[in-house]
Amino acid sequence: MQKDGNMLKSGLVLGIIALIASVLAGASLIIYFYTFNTDLFVAIFFGMATFYLGAFATVLSGIGMNIAKKKNSSVLIPRISFILGVINVIIVMGHYCVFALSNMHLGK
């Protein structure tokens, strides 16, 4: 029983939750790129879902890494979820920025 309680407090659970959120953000990113040319409103929804899930995963994994470092336990899963969350956010925001810059002439 003591080992399970220590595992919960070591940041591993937060890392696993963040990893699940990062994988969901990656799936949402794939749907975003798939629907971008067909239905823009659906693509914007999945793009925002990617952004929020990636940001949520980044924050959760940062907290998990901090707890894991304090408890001197493994930071592998929180670090992987942190990297995946940041990559998802960078890709979707980069695509939003490129799309906005390429369509600036439409507003004039």
Secondary structure as UniProt FT lines:
FT   HELIX           2..9
FT   TURN            10..11
FT   HELIX           12..35
FT   TURN            36..38
FT   HELIX           40..70
FT   TURN            71..72
FT   HELIX           76..102
FT   HELIX           104..107
//
